[in-house]
Amino acid sequence: MRGIARRLRSNFGIRSSRMTIRSHLAWYWRWLLNILMMAAVAGIVWWLVENSYRITGFNREEARQQIADLSEQNATLKRDLEAARTVAAERDRQIAIDKAAQMELARSVTQLQEENATLKEDLGFLRNIMSSGATPEGLGIANLKVEQDGQPNEYRYRMLLTQGGQRKQDFKGKVQILARVASGGAMSTLAFPDAAAGEGAGAVEFRFYQKVDGRFRIPEGAALRGYEVRVLAIPGGQVKLSRSVNLQ
């Protein structure tokens, strides 16, 4: 009996546990309330984003206009840059053309100076002949020169052929250069023009005088030790005149 009485006092007496009274709310009302709260928060955020320029003093339309202006200026600068590059490239090409023309002009001037000097030598020789009133009998060679031309193995020769005495007819023949070259400790003789060039190569025909010039090339690494100039008669190939020059 005492145990039953103790239980009753613990459940219904002053010392009994407290009770909590809660109002019951349906689940769909709770979801609706959550959705409304989320919509309200989203609306507030949207309003803050849309009206942030009013709060911070930022004008979105003005910013858009500035971006458009800057884009247009950027496009204009790009066009100007491309035009400047085109002008610069054209100017570089023109400068290259001008330099090439100047180099060609310098070479032409040098060549003309050399030809002028040669003509002066030939003219001086002819004046001496005319002033003396006598021309050496038969064929003669004057102002003979053989010089390097460009590369070390390229040479240029020039001379003035004359014919004195009785000139009943023109002299017909050809000029041949025999070059003595050293290569690898051995000596050899090369003929210019060679036989493969034909009989017409190096041909001359004159009665009083004729200027002769040409070029020949020796093998790479060879050294020119001397040369011989021959004037051959055509037809027949008889040697009418020869002159030898030793360089070393």
C-alpha positions, 0 to 999 in steps of 0.5 A: 500500500505504501508503494502504491501511495508513493507512485501516486504522489510522484505522478500527481503530487507537487513533485510530479514532472512538468507537462508541455502544451504545444499547439499542433500545426499541419505540415503543409502550413509549415511548408507554406510558411517556409516558402513565404519566408524564402520568397521574402528573403529572395525579394529582399536580396533582389531589391538590394542587387537592383538598387545597389547603385542607389545605395552605393552611388553606382550608376549601372547605365552610366557604367554600361555607356562607359563600357560601350565607349571603351569598347569602341575606342579599343576597336578604333585603336586596333584599326589604327594599330593595324594601319600603322603596322601596314605603313611600317611594313611598307616603309621597311620594304621601301627602305630595303628597296632603296638600299638595294638600289643604292648598292646597285647604283654603287656597283654601277658607279664603280664599274663605270669608274673602272670602264672610264679608267680603261677608256682613258688608258686606251685613249692615251695609247691611241693618242701616242700612236697618232702623235708618233705617226707610226703603228707597230707592224702587225698585231699588237697587245696594249693595256693588258690586265688580269685582275680578280673579279669578285670571288678569289677564283674569278678573274677578269681580263682586258686588253687592246688589240692593234694592227699596224702596217699595211691593212688590206683587210680586217683581221679575223681570229680569236683570243685565248687565255692559258691560265697556269694554276697550282692546286694540291702541289701540282701545276696545270694549264687551263684554256679559256674559252675551252674547246667545248665553247666552239670556234666562235667563242672569243672571236675578234674581227678588226682592221685598226684596233679592238678592245677585248675583255672577258672573265674566266674562273679557276677551280676552288682552292687553286692559285693563279701562277701566271697566264698567256694570251694568244691571238689565233687566226681563223681559220687554221688556228695559227698563233699570230701573237702571244704574251706571257705573264708570270705572277709568282 
